Amino acid sequence: MELLKQRILQDGRATEDDVLKVDSFLNHQMDISLLNEIGKEFRRRFAGEPVTKILTIEASGIGIAAIVAQHFGNVPVVFAKKTQSRNLDGALYTARVQSFTKGTVYDIQVSRKFLGPQDCVLILDDFLARGQALQGLLKIVKDSGAKLAGCGIVIEKGFQDGGRILRAQGVRVESLAIVSSISGGKITFAE
Ligand code: 5GP
């Protein structure tokens, strides 16, 4: 997606530890016009899928999913929670995730009330690095018996192996920008 790539080149910052910072427009301050274009593009790519729910993970995924959902007929957005909370009552789907950015392990959970075999789920996230977050979300979709439409990713870091592993598993992964390297502070795209 050309508009997104131009924005990454203009406002993205590559740090030496392979982390791309896009907090001025995507995951801290959010550019809503850009997110609407992102929503249109995901809709175009997943047009044939009868999506009934969008599943993401807190925190950065939520705002993106909320805008994108409006391009899928206002389907509900469900976000996996990273912390135990008294608000999370009843039976849960859970998965263990290793955080790329924080280097920690945590459990994610989704209430069984909000996903089931009647659903067709589109998973969304801001970044794909080693694929741990997506693998956790995929486990939850599998456990729920829902059908998977695929995974929509705003920025995939193609130099890390998450995307390759997921596609080898037969998962449809649609990434709007695939970064092939961020070495020396210079951002390069795969195509
Ligand atoms: P993965 O589980 O694929 O290794 O990492 C994906 C998660 O880590 C995303 O949900 C995202 O929040 C975070 N992440 C991974 N790489 C980056 C990065 O380069 N920049 C930012 N801002 N977040 C990242």
Boltz pocket constraint, residues with backbone or C-beta under 6 A from the ligand:
constraints:
  - pocket:
      binder: B
      contacts: [[A, 18], [A, 19], [A, 20], [A, 21], [A, 22], [A, 27], [A, 60], [A, 98], [A, 99], [A, 100], [A, 101], [A, 125], [A, 126], [A, 127], [A, 128], [A, 129], [A, 130], [A, 131], [A, 132], [A, 133], [A, 134], [A, 157], [A, 162]]
      max_distance: 6.0
